[in-house]
């Protein structure tokens, strides 16, 4: 059940009920504009990743600035995007099982929808369903460029699978999926660049091989916030799948030297609910409001206040110096350690400009795990 919003449009930010997921609109829009500017004039386009924001409103903001569409990890996310007005969606993942494949085909009758594959049997299942639904589904062969997760090996294995896709009457070979998510958070710039350069080499080898066999890649999609500039400059990628850039988080702030062009725009607003000890405060945002899989959140603008630990409904703050002046009812702005799973804990974004609530955006794809 979707909960009621923690705020009303027009109210002061100071009156937002907590815990609440808050977007600083000025910083958020600067992030969107910076990504658009960085890709302007190049043949590479953004396909913003909805696994981060889970909200068609955000996707449409990206598209208004030139994004070709959205990518999603789940059919449920794709449904939320299409029903929210996004007309071009890539499910940048494998879709397996008759119920999910049927839902995917239903979407493909309403919008331009593509999917990734790494298995011949899955290709046959997709083809059978596509013919039954009367659609010709674009399919990208996923290659493993360093993730060690999904994807066939670059080169000959990718060629064999691409030929198999192209031979199916209900499918259309549309290119490659080549995403190296593990490289996004390699701290040292040189090591991160080396990992991406190795991935680019694998992609280039595969694209050239496919072309020699009459299978040109209209789309080569991948990249993320931490590496997109290198893929965009490679000459082989046609799309970048950055997601976190619009919000950012603590994890990205620790990545050495990049991507400093983007700023934090996403916060969990919390209220001090206990001051039972001089050096401790407790806020009302714990594990049900914040993901701590990548570390604890930071308190914005407060070096004297540290978020130390979380339980279900509580966050414990350690107080030093002026931080001991925090009082019951005071607000703190928490920067999530990892934005994607934090967003998935909330039903609404409260979009704030200055000290006023300007908009409420439903997180339509929250919990879309199927």
N, C-alpha and C positions, 0 to 999 in steps of 0.2 A: 504494500500500500504506500502510495506517495504521501509524504507528510506535508503539512501546511508549510508555506514559506516562513523563514525566520524573520522576515521583514516585509514592509510595504513600500511600494514605490513612493518616493518623495520624503520619506522619514529621514531624520538625521542618522548618520552612521552610528552615533553613540547609542541609539535605541534598538539596534539590531539584537535580536535574541540570540543567545549562544548555546552551544557552539555553532558556528556558521561558516560556510565556505564563501569567502569574499574575494572578488576580483577588483583590483584597482584598474579602472577603465583606461586611465591615461597611460599607465605603463603597459597594459595589455595591447592597446592600439599602437603604441610605439613599436612593440615587438612584432606585431603583424606587418606594420609598414616596413620595418627593417628587413624582414625576410623577403617581402615583395621586391624591395629595392635591390637586394643582393642578387636576385635572379632575373631582374629586368634586363632586357636586351640579350639574354642568352636563350639557347634552344631548350633549356631545362626548365621544367615547371614543377611547382609544389603540388604534391598530393598529401595534404595534411592528414596526420594519423589520428583517427577518431578514438583509438584505444586510450589516448591521453584524456581528451576532453569529454567524450561521450555525449556530445550536445550538438544537434543540428544548427543551432544559432551560431556557434563558433565556426562550424564548417562553412556556413554561408558567408560569414565575415571573411574567411580565408578565400573563398571563391570570388567574392566581390573584389578582392585584391589580386586576382589573376590565377589562383589555384585551379588546376584542371578538374579537381574533385576531391574525394576523400578515400582513404583506405581504412579498413577495419580488420580486426582479428577474428571476429565471430559473425555468424549469420545474423544473430540478434542485433549486433551493432549496425550491420548493414541495413536491417529493417528499420531501425530507428532513424538512420540517415535518410533513406529513401522516403519514408513516410513524413519526414521533416522537411522535404523539399530538395534534397541533394540528388542530382540526376546522374551522377557518374561516380561509381563506387567500385573499388577493387577490394575483394577479400584477400588480404595479403597473407593467406594461410591456406592450409589444406582443409577441405570440407568433406567429411566421411560419414556415411550412414544415410539410408534412404530418407528419413524425416528431414534432416538438415538439407540434403540435396534438393528435395522437393521445394522447400522454402526458398532456397537459392534460385531455383528456376522460376518460382512465382515472382520473385523480385526482378528477374531478368526480363519479364514481360512488361514491367513497369518503368524500368530505367536501364541505363547502360551499366551492366554489372559484369565483372570479371572475377576469376578465381585462380589460385595457384595449385600446382600439382607436383608430386614427386614419386608417383607410383602408377604403373600401367593399369592395374586393376581399378584404381580410382578414376583414371581417365575413361575406362570403359563404362563405369557406372554413371559418370557425368554425361557421357555421350548418349547413353540410353535415356536418361531423364530429359536431356535437352530435346531430343527428338520427340519424346512423348508430350512435352510442353510446347512444341513448335517454335523453339528458339535456337539460335546458333550462338553458343556461349564462347566469349573470348577467354582463352586460358594462357596463363604464364607458367612456364617451367621454372620451378624454384631450384637454384643451385646453392650449394653450401660454400660460402666464401669465408668461412672461419667461425661461424656460430657453433658448429657441432650440434645442430638441432635438426631442423627439417632441411630437405633439399638433396638432390642428387649431386654427384661430383661434377665439376666443370668439365668441359671438353666433350669427349665421345659419349659418356653416359647422358649428358644433357641433350646431345644431338639425337641419340636413340629415342629418348622420351619425346622430344619435340616432333620427330617424324611420326611417332605413334599418335600424338595429339592431332597433327595435321591430317592424318589418315581417317579421322573420325568425322562422319558427315554432320554431326550435331555440334562440333566444336571448331574453333578457329584458333590456330596458334598465333598468339599476340605478342610473344616476347619472353623476357626473363624477369624473375624476381631474384634480387641479389642484395640481401640486407645483412649487414654485419653489426648486429646490436651490441655484441660484447665489446666492440671497439669504442663505443660511444663514451665509455667512462674509464678508458685507460688514461691514467693521470698524466704521464709524461707525454708532451707533444710529439717528440720524435718517435716514440713507440706507437702512439696512436696513428700517426701518419704512415708509419711502416706497415701497420696492420691493414690500413685502408688501401695503400698502394698495392699490397699483395692481393687484396680482393679485386681491385680494379684490373690487375693483370689477368686474373682468372676470368673476369667478365669479358675483357677484350678478346682473350683467346677463344672463348665460347661464341661470342658474337661473330667473330671472323669465320670460325668453323661453320656455323649455321648458314652464314651468307654464301659460303662456297658450295653449300649443298642446297641452295635455292630456298632457304628459310630466313629471310630478313627479319630482324627484330624491330618492330615498330615501337615497342616499349621496352625499356630497361629501367626497372624501378627498384629503389632501395634508399640507403642513406638515412641518417638521423641527425638530430640537433647537434651532436658533438662532432660530426664529420662531414656534414653536407657540402661544405665548400670544396672539399677535395673531390668528391664524387661529381659535383656539378661542373668542375673544371676538367674532368677526365676525358671528355669527348665521346664517352660510350653510354653514360647514364642519360636518360631522358626525363626522369622524374626523381624527386627526392621526397622521402616520407617522414619528414621532421614532424614531431608532435609536441614535445615538451617546450619548444622555443617560445610558445605563446604565454606560458606561465612560469617556467623554471622552478627549481627546488634546491634544497641543500646539497643533494648529491651532485648536481651539475656545478654548483658553486665551488666544489672541491677539485674540479677538473682543471688542470694546469693550463693557463693561457688561452682557454677557448671553451665556450663561445661567449666572450665577455660583451658582445654587442647586444645581448638580450638581458633583460632585467627581471627581477622578481615581481610578478603581478598577482600571484595567488597566495592567499593567507587563510588560515583557520583562526577566526576571531574567538577568543575564549575569555571567560570571566573568572576572577579570583573568588573561590568559594570557601576557602579556609586559610586562616593565618594563625594556626595553633602553636607555631614555634617561631622564634625571632628570625631564623635563617631559612625558613621554609614557607612556601605558599603552595596552595593546591588550586588548579584551575579545572574547569568542567569539560576539558577536552582530553580524552584518553584514547584507548585503542579503537573505540567505536567512532571516533572523529578524525583520527590520524593514522596513517600507516607508518610503522617504524621499521619496516623490512630493510631499509637502507640507512637507518640511523635515526636519532631523535631530531625533532624539529628544532629550529632556532627561534629565539625571541627577537623580533625585528627591533633594531635600534637600542638593544639593551645588553651590553657586555656584562652588566652586573646581575643579570638574571639568566639562569641556565635551566633548560628543561632536562631533567635528569632521568626520569622514568615514567612509564605509563602503565596504568591498569585499565580495566574496562571503561570506567567513567571518569577517571581522574588522571591529571597530569601533575607530577610533583616538580616544583621549581626550587632550585637552590638560589638563595639570595645573598649578594655581597654588597657592601657599601650602600649606595643610594637605593639599590634594589630592595633593601629592608624597609623602605618607605611604602612599598605596595600595601594597599588596603583592601579589605573585603569589598567586592563589587568593582574593583578596577579591571580594565580590559588589557589584554595583551594580544599582539598580532603574531601568530606563529607561522613561520615558513616551513612547509612540510618537507620531511626528509626525501620523500618520493611522491611526486604529484599524481601519477596515474592511479595507484590504488587508493590514495587519499580521496580523490574525486569520486571514486566508486563507492565511497561510504556516505555520500550526500545525495539528496534529491534535488537541491537547488543551488545555483550560483546566485549570490547577492552581488550585483554589479554596482560599484560605488564610484562616483566621480566627486573628488573633493570630500566634503563631509556629508554628502547626500546619497541616498539610494536612488539610482537612475533606472535600474531594470532588474527583473528576476528571470533567470533562464532555467528551465527545467532540464535536469540531467537525464534525458530520455533513455539513454542506453545504460543507465546504472544497473548493475546486476545482470547484464546481457552476456551470460557465460555459455550460452548454447547457440 
